[in-house]
Amino acid sequence: MLLENLIIMKKINLPTIIAISALSWILVNITHEFVGHAGFGMLFGHKLNAVNTTTAYLDLDWDNSINQHGFVSLRFFCLGGVLMNFITGLIALLILKFKKPVNSQTNLFLWLFASFSFVVIVMNLVSVTLIGNGDLPGFIRTFNNQGTARIIILIIGLFIMITGYIVIQRSFMPDMKGHRLILIFITLIPALIVAIVQTLSLIKNPFAYLPPSQSHLFACLLVYIHFLLWALVVNIAPSSSKTNSIENVLIVKSFFWITIGIIAILFYILILGPGIGSFDGHPGLWR
């Protein structure tokens, strides 16, 4: 069995896995920050001053906006990132489950995109809600009965955590009994790449150098912990389907995916990391 594992491992191309992992995370986070938060803010007519890989900055006074229009725009702004992650992650899952792409690279991309979306959703609905500081707590604070709202959010989060994990894994993962080395390879490497790419994007992020309680670098540590936990759970309690082929995880070299991945990484770190627009006047930078 060890010899068979080594033979299979030789077929797996590390640069391609790295590229697909990075691209998956980049698109998931762009969906969260740019399409979700920034997109919903602009949809309600607010001016977008700037957006980067950790936050969207709208040019408005929320207190004044609430007095004039109520909580609707604030609720969608706070919930927008998770909502868009859910929609796009579900689309990726449906394609993976019913269309069955013809090559292993596309299969891995769809699985990682759905899985990364799932991790971000569960982190926000469960962990961030329990911590009490972030997007979902901001959403919860717009309700009169915050205790009930928090409980509902946590129940939804726990439901997605259990059912989402099982459905996503069974849509991609073959029976990995006897192939643990390969399973480690396609889970821990993507989790590590998420941490590396996101950290590099913070080099010129002004929010990364704030005190620990406001630093986006420290906030990203929570993200990294959740991705590590995801990788550990997939390895400790794998959920698979016998209808999936081991070919799903044989990620051979693809110059197309490597090229797209390199371009995405450079764009994410050099352009989106510092941010598009200006964060001058952001209240978080006054502290």
MORA-V723605 format. One record per residue. N is the residue number from 1. RES is the residue in one small letter. PSI is psi in radians with two decimals (999 if undefined). Layout:
# MORA-V723605
N,RES,PSI ; N,RES,PSI
This chain:
# MORA-V723605
1,m,-0.69 ; 2,l,-0.74 ; 3,l,-0.72 ; 4,e,-0.70 ; 5,n,-0.75 ; 6,l,-0.64 ; 7,i,-0.75 ; 8,i,-0.69 ; 9,m,-0.57 ; 10,k,-0.41 ; 11,k,-0.31 ; 12,i,2.27 ; 13,n,2.00 ; 14,l,-0.83 ; 15,p,-0.62 ; 16,t,-0.72 ; 17,i,-0.74 ; 18,i,-0.79 ; 19,a,-0.78 ; 20,i,-0.67 ; 21,s,-0.82 ; 22,a,-0.80 ; 23,l,-0.71 ; 24,s,-0.84 ; 25,w,-0.78 ; 26,i,-0.79 ; 27,l,-0.63 ; 28,v,-0.76 ; 29,n,-0.61 ; 30,i,-0.72 ; 31,t,-0.72 ; 32,h,-0.96 ; 33,e,-0.83 ; 34,f,-0.89 ; 35,v,-0.72 ; 36,g,-1.32 ; 37,h,-0.98 ; 38,a,-0.73 ; 39,g,-0.81 ; 40,f,-0.58 ; 41,g,-0.82 ; 42,m,-0.56 ; 43,l,-0.56 ; 44,f,0.25 ; 45,g,0.19 ; 46,h,2.56 ; 47,k,2.27 ; 48,l,2.03 ; 49,n,-0.76 ; 50,a,2.77 ; 51,v,2.45 ; 52,n,-2.76 ; 53,t,0.05 ; 54,t,-0.25 ; 55,t,2.79 ; 56,a,2.34 ; 57,y,1.96 ; 58,l,2.51 ; 59,d,1.46 ; 60,l,2.81 ; 61,d,1.93 ; 62,w,-0.65 ; 63,d,-0.76 ; 64,n,-0.71 ; 65,s,-0.70 ; 66,i,-0.73 ; 67,n,-0.60 ; 68,q,-0.69 ; 69,h,0.01 ; 70,g,-2.87 ; 71,f,-0.01 ; 72,v,-0.90 ; 73,s,-0.67 ; 74,l,-0.72 ; 75,r,-0.78 ; 76,f,-0.58 ; 77,f,-0.81 ; 78,c,-0.69 ; 79,l,-0.24 ; 80,g,-0.74 ; 81,g,-0.88 ; 82,v,-0.69 ; 83,l,-0.79 ; 84,m,-0.59 ; 85,n,-0.67 ; 86,f,-0.81 ; 87,i,-0.87 ; 88,t,-0.62 ; 89,g,-0.67 ; 90,l,-0.70 ; 91,i,-0.80 ; 92,a,-0.71 ; 93,l,-0.75 ; 94,l,-0.71 ; 95,i,-0.78 ; 96,l,-0.70 ; 97,k,-0.67 ; 98,f,-0.47 ; 99,k,-0.52 ; 100,k,1.37 ; 101,p,2.68 ; 102,v,-0.29 ; 103,n,2.75 ; 104,s,-0.55 ; 105,q,-0.77 ; 106,t,-0.67 ; 107,n,-0.81 ; 108,l,-0.74 ; 109,f,-0.84 ; 110,l,-0.70 ; 111,w,-0.78 ; 112,l,-0.70 ; 113,f,-0.81 ; 114,a,-0.73 ; 115,s,-0.77 ; 116,f,-0.70 ; 117,s,-0.75 ; 118,f,-0.77 ; 119,v,-0.78 ; 120,v,-0.73 ; 121,i,-0.88 ; 122,v,-0.72 ; 123,m,-0.78 ; 124,n,-0.77 ; 125,l,-0.56 ; 126,v,-1.18 ; 127,s,-0.88 ; 128,v,-0.65 ; 129,t,-0.72 ; 130,l,-0.65 ; 131,i,-0.67 ; 132,g,0.30 ; 133,n,1.98 ; 134,g,-2.82 ; 135,d,-0.94 ; 136,l,-0.70 ; 137,p,-0.63 ; 138,g,-0.68 ; 139,f,-0.76 ; 140,i,-0.64 ; 141,r,-0.16 ; 142,t,-0.05 ; 143,f,2.61 ; 144,n,-0.81 ; 145,n,1.40 ; 146,q,-0.55 ; 147,g,-0.81 ; 148,t,-0.74 ; 149,a,-0.71 ; 150,r,-0.75 ; 151,i,-0.74 ; 152,i,-0.78 ; 153,i,-0.75 ; 154,l,-0.70 ; 155,i,-0.78 ; 156,i,-0.76 ; 157,g,-0.75 ; 158,l,-0.65 ; 159,f,-0.81 ; 160,i,-0.65 ; 161,m,-0.76 ; 162,i,-0.96 ; 163,t,-0.69 ; 164,g,-0.75 ; 165,y,-0.85 ; 166,i,-0.82 ; 167,v,-0.77 ; 168,i,-0.79 ; 169,q,-0.75 ; 170,r,-0.26 ; 171,s,-0.22 ; 172,f,-0.77 ; 173,m,2.16 ; 174,p,3.05 ; 175,d,1.98 ; 176,m,0.26 ; 177,k,2.16 ; 178,g,-0.04 ; 179,h,0.68 ; 180,r,-0.62 ; 181,l,-0.68 ; 182,i,-0.71 ; 183,l,-0.75 ; 184,i,-0.71 ; 185,f,-0.72 ; 186,i,0.11 ; 187,t,-0.89 ; 188,l,-0.63 ; 189,i,-0.86 ; 190,p,-0.71 ; 191,a,-0.71 ; 192,l,-0.70 ; 193,i,-0.67 ; 194,v,-0.85 ; 195,a,-0.75 ; 196,i,-0.87 ; 197,v,-0.77 ; 198,q,-0.71 ; 199,t,-0.73 ; 200,l,-0.56 ; 201,s,-0.25 ; 202,l,-0.06 ; 203,i,-0.74 ; 204,k,0.39 ; 205,n,2.06 ; 206,p,-0.39 ; 207,f,-0.16 ; 208,a,-0.30 ; 209,y,0.25 ; 210,l,2.94 ; 211,p,2.69 ; 212,p,-0.65 ; 213,s,-0.38 ; 214,q,-0.14 ; 215,s,2.28 ; 216,h,-0.36 ; 217,l,-0.75 ; 218,f,-0.59 ; 219,a,-0.64 ; 220,c,-0.45 ; 221,l,-0.62 ; 222,l,-0.69 ; 223,v,-0.82 ; 224,y,-0.68 ; 225,i,-0.72 ; 226,h,-0.63 ; 227,f,-0.63 ; 228,l,-0.75 ; 229,l,-0.71 ; 230,w,-0.84 ; 231,a,-0.70 ; 232,l,-0.74 ; 233,v,-0.74 ; 234,v,-0.61 ; 235,n,-0.62 ; 236,i,-0.71 ; 237,a,1.17 ; 238,p,2.49 ; 239,s,2.07 ; 240,s,3.01 ; 241,s,2.37 ; 242,k,-0.25 ; 243,t,-0.25 ; 244,n,2.47 ; 245,s,2.61 ; 246,i,-0.33 ; 247,e,-0.39 ; 248,n,-0.57 ; 249,v,0.06 ; 250,l,1.47 ; 251,i,1.67 ; 252,v,2.92 ; 253,k,2.38 ; 254,s,1.94 ; 255,f,-0.50 ; 256,f,-0.91 ; 257,w,-0.65 ; 258,i,-0.76 ; 259,t,-0.83 ; 260,i,-0.70 ; 261,g,-0.76 ; 262,i,-0.79 ; 263,i,-0.78 ; 264,a,-0.73 ; 265,i,-0.82 ; 266,l,-0.76 ; 267,f,-0.73 ; 268,y,-0.78 ; 269,i,-0.79 ; 270,l,-0.56 ; 271,i,-0.98 ; 272,l,-0.51 ; 273,g,-1.01 ; 274,p,-0.53 ; 275,g,2.66 ; 276,i,2.12 ; 277,g,-2.89 ; 278,s,2.35 ; 279,f,0.18 ; 280,d,2.27 ; 281,g,-0.06 ; 282,h,2.20 ; 283,p,-0.48 ; 284,g,-0.37 ; 285,l,-0.03 ; 286,w,-0.32 ; 287,r,999
